[in-house]
Amino acid sequence: MKGMHRGPLVIDRSGDVGGMIAGDVIVRSGVCATIGGMVGGDVVIEDGAEVRVTGMVAGRVIGSPLSVSGMVAGR
């Protein structure tokens, strides 16, 4: 998924997310996702989800990401 999106954005299937999300991103349980774009809000990771953050998050990462190699401003 790429492009510009209004938030909140709910990710309920595995894959890569790029582009710009103006609000929060919620990653559902059982999903494996890489967030490589810019998130204007928080990234909320439900239990059982696997998330890699390689882009920029203006808010916080709530939950346990697999890895963060990008920037999280609200830590």
N, CA, C and O atoms as CSV, one atom per row, in Angstrom:
chain,resi,resn,atom,element,x,y,z
A,1,MET,N,N,0.849,-1.162,0.000
A,1,MET,CA,C,0.000,0.000,0.000
A,1,MET,C,C,0.905,1.238,0.000
A,1,MET,O,O,1.800,1.357,0.836
A,2,LYS,N,N,0.670,2.137,-0.923
A,2,LYS,CA,C,1.442,3.376,-1.000
A,2,LYS,C,C,0.493,4.531,-1.250
A,2,LYS,O,O,-0.697,4.323,-1.485
A,3,GLY,N,N,1.009,5.736,-1.201
A,3,GLY,CA,C,0.190,6.911,-1.433
A,3,GLY,C,C,-0.091,7.637,-0.136
A,3,GLY,O,O,0.545,7.372,0.884
A,4,MET,N,N,-1.044,8.553,-0.174
A,4,MET,CA,C,-1.412,9.322,1.019
A,4,MET,C,C,-2.758,8.824,1.533
A,4,MET,O,O,-3.705,8.657,0.765
A,5,HIS,N,N,-2.832,8.589,2.843
A,5,HIS,CA,C,-4.049,8.043,3.447
A,5,HIS,C,C,-4.400,8.831,4.697
A,5,HIS,O,O,-3.514,9.268,5.432
A,6,ARG,N,N,-5.684,9.012,4.937
A,6,ARG,CA,C,-6.134,9.581,6.201
A,6,ARG,C,C,-6.114,8.477,7.233
A,6,ARG,O,O,-6.330,7.309,6.909
A,7,GLY,N,N,-5.858,8.841,8.462
A,7,GLY,CA,C,-5.901,7.844,9.532
A,7,GLY,C,C,-7.218,7.936,10.263
A,7,GLY,O,O,-7.947,8.908,10.065
A,8,PRO,N,N,-7.550,7.005,11.070
A,8,PRO,CA,C,-6.714,5.856,11.368
A,8,PRO,C,C,-6.767,4.821,10.247
A,8,PRO,O,O,-7.777,4.674,9.558
A,9,LEU,N,N,-5.656,4.112,10.085
A,9,LEU,CA,C,-5.541,3.042,9.101
A,9,LEU,C,C,-5.399,1.742,9.866
A,9,LEU,O,O,-4.482,1.596,10.674
A,10,VAL,N,N,-6.296,0.794,9.622
A,10,VAL,CA,C,-6.251,-0.504,10.278
A,10,VAL,C,C,-5.635,-1.499,9.301
A,10,VAL,O,O,-6.140,-1.688,8.195
A,11,ILE,N,N,-4.544,-2.131,9.714
A,11,ILE,CA,C,-3.880,-3.143,8.886
A,11,ILE,C,C,-4.328,-4.498,9.404
A,11,ILE,O,O,-3.993,-4.893,10.520
A,12,ASP,N,N,-5.092,-5.206,8.578
A,12,ASP,CA,C,-5.625,-6.498,9.002
A,12,ASP,C,C,-5.140,-7.657,8.143
A,12,ASP,O,O,-5.663,-8.767,8.241
A,13,ARG,N,N,-4.124,-7.396,7.288
A,13,ARG,CA,C,-3.475,-8.478,6.556
A,13,ARG,C,C,-2.007,-8.122,6.363
A,13,ARG,O,O,-1.639,-6.947,6.354
A,14,SER,N,N,-1.191,-9.125,6.213
A,14,SER,CA,C,0.254,-8.940,6.152
A,14,SER,C,C,0.679,-8.216,4.880
A,14,SER,O,O,0.041,-8.346,3.835
A,15,GLY,N,N,1.775,-7.444,4.981
A,15,GLY,CA,C,2.315,-6.749,3.831
A,15,GLY,C,C,3.113,-5.516,4.229
A,15,GLY,O,O,3.402,-5.292,5.404
A,16,ASP,N,N,3.461,-4.725,3.223
A,16,ASP,CA,C,4.243,-3.504,3.417
A,16,ASP,C,C,3.342,-2.281,3.296
A,16,ASP,O,O,2.433,-2.237,2.467
A,17,VAL,N,N,3.614,-1.292,4.138
A,17,VAL,CA,C,2.882,-0.035,4.094
A,17,VAL,C,C,3.896,1.079,3.846
A,17,VAL,O,O,4.848,1.244,4.610
A,18,GLY,N,N,3.684,1.838,2.775
A,18,GLY,CA,C,4.552,2.966,2.467
A,18,GLY,C,C,3.701,4.209,2.312
A,18,GLY,O,O,2.506,4.189,2.607
A,19,GLY,N,N,4.297,5.270,1.859
A,19,GLY,CA,C,3.548,6.495,1.663
A,19,GLY,C,C,3.373,7.265,2.954
A,19,GLY,O,O,4.203,7.180,3.859
A,20,MET,N,N,2.290,8.015,3.034
A,20,MET,CA,C,2.053,8.883,4.182
A,20,MET,C,C,0.671,8.604,4.767
A,20,MET,O,O,-0.330,8.593,4.051
A,21,ILE,N,N,0.634,8.378,6.080
A,21,ILE,CA,C,-0.625,8.168,6.789
A,21,ILE,C,C,-0.784,9.334,7.754
A,21,ILE,O,O,0.070,9.553,8.613
A,22,ALA,N,N,-1.871,10.081,7.616
A,22,ALA,CA,C,-2.052,11.317,8.378
A,22,ALA,C,C,-2.412,11.079,9.839
A,22,ALA,O,O,-2.243,11.984,10.656
A,23,GLY,N,N,-2.898,9.906,10.194
A,23,GLY,CA,C,-3.300,9.638,11.580
A,23,GLY,C,C,-2.614,8.406,12.125
A,23,GLY,O,O,-1.470,8.114,11.774
A,24,ASP,N,N,-3.311,7.683,12.983
A,24,ASP,CA,C,-2.770,6.481,13.616
A,24,ASP,C,C,-2.814,5.284,12.673
A,24,ASP,O,O,-3.592,5.243,11.720
A,25,VAL,N,N,-1.948,4.307,12.973
A,25,VAL,CA,C,-1.956,3.012,12.291
A,25,VAL,C,C,-2.160,1.948,13.363
A,25,VAL,O,O,-1.458,1.931,14.374
A,26,ILE,N,N,-3.121,1.067,13.134
A,26,ILE,CA,C,-3.420,-0.018,14.066
A,26,ILE,C,C,-3.135,-1.321,13.336
A,26,ILE,O,O,-3.707,-1.583,12.278
A,27,VAL,N,N,-2.240,-2.147,13.908
A,27,VAL,CA,C,-1.878,-3.425,13.294
A,27,VAL,C,C,-2.536,-4.535,14.101
A,27,VAL,O,O,-2.259,-4.707,15.288
A,28,ARG,N,N,-3.409,-5.284,13.438
A,28,ARG,CA,C,-4.191,-6.335,14.087
A,28,ARG,C,C,-3.342,-7.559,14.429
A,28,ARG,O,O,-2.301,-7.796,13.816
A,29,SER,N,N,-3.794,-8.318,15.400
A,29,SER,CA,C,-3.147,-9.551,15.817
A,29,SER,C,C,-3.028,-10.516,14.639
A,29,SER,O,O,-3.944,-10.625,13.823
A,30,GLY,N,N,-1.892,-11.216,14.554
A,30,GLY,CA,C,-1.680,-12.192,13.491
A,30,GLY,C,C,-1.114,-11.618,12.202
A,30,GLY,O,O,-0.847,-12.366,11.262
A,31,VAL,N,N,-0.926,-10.306,12.140
A,31,VAL,CA,C,-0.443,-9.636,10.941
A,31,VAL,C,C,1.067,-9.435,11.037
A,31,VAL,O,O,1.589,-9.113,12.105
A,32,CYS,N,N,1.763,-9.625,9.922
A,32,CYS,CA,C,3.189,-9.334,9.815
A,32,CYS,C,C,3.318,-8.166,8.835
A,32,CYS,O,O,3.010,-8.317,7.653
A,33,ALA,N,N,3.770,-7.003,9.317
A,33,ALA,CA,C,3.790,-5.803,8.478
A,33,ALA,C,C,5.100,-5.038,8.631
A,33,ALA,O,O,5.724,-5.037,9.692
A,34,THR,N,N,5.500,-4.386,7.535
A,34,THR,CA,C,6.614,-3.445,7.553
A,34,THR,C,C,6.052,-2.074,7.238
A,34,THR,O,O,5.405,-1.882,6.208
A,35,ILE,N,N,6.300,-1.121,8.124
A,35,ILE,CA,C,5.830,0.250,7.934
A,35,ILE,C,C,7.027,1.085,7.520
A,35,ILE,O,O,7.892,1.395,8.339
A,36,GLY,N,N,7.072,1.451,6.239
A,36,GLY,CA,C,8.226,2.141,5.694
A,36,GLY,C,C,7.947,3.573,5.293
A,36,GLY,O,O,8.835,4.256,4.784
A,37,GLY,N,N,6.756,4.029,5.507
A,37,GLY,CA,C,6.404,5.391,5.133
A,37,GLY,C,C,6.451,6.321,6.322
A,37,GLY,O,O,7.215,6.107,7.263
A,38,MET,N,N,5.636,7.349,6.277
A,38,MET,CA,C,5.547,8.321,7.369
A,38,MET,C,C,4.173,8.230,8.013
A,38,MET,O,O,3.149,8.285,7.331
A,39,VAL,N,N,4.161,8.088,9.338
A,39,VAL,CA,C,2.917,8.007,10.095
A,39,VAL,C,C,2.816,9.275,10.938
A,39,VAL,O,O,3.702,9.561,11.743
A,40,GLY,N,N,1.742,10.030,10.753
A,40,GLY,CA,C,1.562,11.282,11.474
A,40,GLY,C,C,1.105,11.112,12.903
A,40,GLY,O,O,1.196,12.055,13.689
A,41,GLY,N,N,0.617,9.942,13.266
A,41,GLY,CA,C,0.133,9.665,14.620
A,41,GLY,C,C,0.914,8.547,15.261
A,41,GLY,O,O,2.129,8.449,15.090
A,42,ASP,N,N,0.213,7.693,16.008
A,42,ASP,CA,C,0.822,6.563,16.701
A,42,ASP,C,C,0.708,5.301,15.861
A,42,ASP,O,O,-0.142,5.204,14.976
A,43,VAL,N,N,1.579,4.330,16.150
A,43,VAL,CA,C,1.446,2.972,15.619
A,43,VAL,C,C,1.065,2.093,16.801
A,43,VAL,O,O,1.816,1.983,17.771
A,44,VAL,N,N,-0.098,1.473,16.716
A,44,VAL,CA,C,-0.605,0.611,17.787
A,44,VAL,C,C,-0.490,-0.831,17.307
A,44,VAL,O,O,-1.086,-1.211,16.299
A,45,ILE,N,N,0.284,-1.629,18.042
A,45,ILE,CA,C,0.541,-3.020,17.664
A,45,ILE,C,C,-0.209,-3.923,18.636
A,45,ILE,O,O,0.080,-3.944,19.832
A,46,GLU,N,N,-1.177,-4.669,18.106
A,46,GLU,CA,C,-1.924,-5.601,18.949
A,46,GLU,C,C,-1.063,-6.823,19.255
A,46,GLU,O,O,-0.154,-7.155,18.493
A,47,ASP,N,N,-1.355,-7.499,20.385
A,47,ASP,CA,C,-0.637,-8.724,20.748
A,47,ASP,C,C,-0.730,-9.728,19.606
A,47,ASP,O,O,-1.802,-9.934,19.036
A,48,GLY,N,N,0.401,-10.351,19.276
A,48,GLY,CA,C,0.418,-11.362,18.226
A,48,GLY,C,C,0.763,-10.817,16.851
A,48,GLY,O,O,0.907,-11.594,15.907
A,49,ALA,N,N,0.899,-9.504,16.709
A,49,ALA,CA,C,1.309,-8.908,15.436
A,49,ALA,C,C,2.834,-8.770,15.418
A,49,ALA,O,O,3.463,-8.601,16.463
A,50,GLU,N,N,3.419,-8.843,14.220
A,50,GLU,CA,C,4.849,-8.654,14.042
A,50,GLU,C,C,5.048,-7.439,13.149
A,50,GLU,O,O,4.603,-7.431,12.001
A,51,VAL,N,N,5.714,-6.414,13.667
A,51,VAL,CA,C,5.833,-5.140,12.940
A,51,VAL,C,C,7.289,-4.675,12.911
A,51,VAL,O,O,7.984,-4.683,13.926
A,52,ARG,N,N,7.722,-4.275,11.735
A,52,ARG,CA,C,9.022,-3.617,11.564
A,52,ARG,C,C,8.734,-2.181,11.155
A,52,ARG,O,O,7.957,-1.934,10.232
A,53,VAL,N,N,9.363,-1.239,11.844
A,53,VAL,CA,C,9.217,0.174,11.495
A,53,VAL,C,C,10.525,0.620,10.855
A,53,VAL,O,O,11.563,0.662,11.516
A,54,THR,N,N,10.474,0.955,9.562
A,54,THR,CA,C,11.666,1.422,8.851
A,54,THR,C,C,11.507,2.864,8.391
A,54,THR,O,O,12.441,3.456,7.849
A,55,GLY,N,N,10.340,3.420,8.605
A,55,GLY,CA,C,10.060,4.798,8.215
A,55,GLY,C,C,10.054,5.714,9.420
A,55,GLY,O,O,10.806,5.509,10.373
A,56,MET,N,N,9.203,6.727,9.375
A,56,MET,CA,C,9.122,7.720,10.446
A,56,MET,C,C,7.749,7.692,11.104
A,56,MET,O,O,6.726,7.650,10.420
A,57,VAL,N,N,7.731,7.716,12.437
A,57,VAL,CA,C,6.491,7.777,13.207
A,57,VAL,C,C,6.551,9.047,14.047
A,57,VAL,O,O,7.433,9.197,14.893
A,58,ALA,N,N,5.614,9.960,13.813
A,58,ALA,CA,C,5.601,11.230,14.540
A,58,ALA,C,C,5.144,11.047,15.976
A,58,ALA,O,O,5.526,11.820,16.854
A,59,GLY,N,N,4.332,10.033,16.218
A,59,GLY,CA,C,3.833,9.761,17.570
A,59,GLY,C,C,4.635,8.679,18.254
A,59,GLY,O,O,5.864,8.657,18.190
A,60,ARG,N,N,3.919,7.775,18.912
A,60,ARG,CA,C,4.549,6.688,19.665
A,60,ARG,C,C,4.299,5.354,18.980
A,60,ARG,O,O,3.382,5.219,18.170
A,61,VAL,N,N,5.130,4.367,19.319
A,61,VAL,CA,C,4.883,2.974,18.961
A,61,VAL,C,C,4.382,2.308,20.234
A,61,VAL,O,O,5.108,2.203,21.222
A,62,ILE,N,N,3.134,1.861,20.198
A,62,ILE,CA,C,2.490,1.264,21.368
A,62,ILE,C,C,2.381,-0.234,21.112
A,62,ILE,O,O,1.732,-0.655,20.155
A,63,GLY,N,N,2.999,-1.023,21.943
A,63,GLY,CA,C,3.086,-2.460,21.724
A,63,GLY,C,C,4.544,-2.822,21.513
A,63,GLY,O,O,5.431,-2.007,21.766
A,64,SER,N,N,4.795,-4.029,21.054
A,64,SER,CA,C,6.171,-4.511,20.905
A,64,SER,C,C,6.517,-4.736,19.441
A,64,SER,O,O,6.126,-5.748,18.858
A,65,PRO,N,N,7.254,-3.793,18.839
A,65,PRO,CA,C,7.673,-4.013,17.457
A,65,PRO,C,C,8.806,-5.033,17.396
A,65,PRO,O,O,9.551,-5.194,18.363
A,66,LEU,N,N,8.940,-5.728,16.249
A,66,LEU,CA,C,10.060,-6.631,16.022
A,66,LEU,C,C,11.348,-5.841,15.945
A,66,LEU,O,O,12.362,-6.224,16.529
A,67,SER,N,N,11.302,-4.722,15.210
A,67,SER,CA,C,12.486,-3.889,15.089
A,67,SER,C,C,12.096,-2.482,14.665
A,67,SER,O,O,11.063,-2.268,14.031
A,68,VAL,N,N,12.942,-1.529,15.028
A,68,VAL,CA,C,12.778,-0.144,14.614
A,68,VAL,C,C,14.120,0.315,14.047
A,68,VAL,O,O,15.101,0.423,14.783
A,69,SER,N,N,14.165,0.583,12.751
A,69,SER,CA,C,15.388,1.108,12.162
A,69,SER,C,C,15.140,2.505,11.585
A,69,SER,O,O,16.040,3.119,11.012
A,70,GLY,N,N,13.940,2.984,11.742
A,70,GLY,CA,C,13.582,4.329,11.307
A,70,GLY,C,C,13.590,5.281,12.499
A,70,GLY,O,O,14.377,5.117,13.431
A,71,MET,N,N,12.706,6.278,12.459
A,71,MET,CA,C,12.655,7.285,13.509
A,71,MET,C,C,11.290,7.287,14.181
A,71,MET,O,O,10.255,7.285,13.514
A,72,VAL,N,N,11.301,7.289,15.512
A,72,VAL,CA,C,10.072,7.396,16.295
A,72,VAL,C,C,10.224,8.618,17.192
A,72,VAL,O,O,11.053,8.626,18.102
A,73,ALA,N,N,9.426,9.645,16.937
A,73,ALA,CA,C,9.577,10.914,17.649
A,73,ALA,C,C,8.990,10.867,19.057
A,73,ALA,O,O,9.504,11.535,19.954
A,74,GLY,N,N,7.939,10.102,19.266
A,74,GLY,CA,C,7.226,10.143,20.541
A,74,GLY,C,C,7.585,9.055,21.511
A,74,GLY,O,O,6.751,8.677,22.334
A,75,ARG,N,N,8.781,8.536,21.453
A,75,ARG,CA,C,9.180,7.425,22.337
A,75,ARG,C,C,9.096,7.772,23.773
A,75,ARG,O,O,9.399,6.939,24.628
